[in-house]
Amino acid sequence: MLPLTHADSQFILYVHQWPLRWYDRLIWALFGFGPMQPGEVEADFGPHFTIEKLVERRLSGYIAGEAAYLMKRKGGTSVGKQSSHSAAFPVPNGRFSADAA
């Protein structure tokens, strides 16, 4: 994710997040994937981003929780090589501009 960002980039990260249950640990051991655990987003991305939790919900069933975070890249130089192509971002007047950020 870092090579895709520059200083002051902002985005919303949506994750499935809950403490692992016994069968989640089994799925993790067998297949190598599972939900994020509470605190993992902050631990993984905190050194590079300021993180604000927007919402967190606990659910019943197989998907036991979800969360959304607003993440802002901390200032400094960008990581990775900048592309000569720039993405378009919405601006307040409703048009798109590659210069808006």
Buried (B, 14 or more C-beta within 10 A) or exposed (E): BEEEBBEEBEEEBEBBBBEBEEEBEEBEEEEEEBBBBEEEBEEEBEEBBEBEEEEBEEEEEEEBBBBBBBBBBEEEEBBEEEEEEEEEEEEEEEEEEEEEE
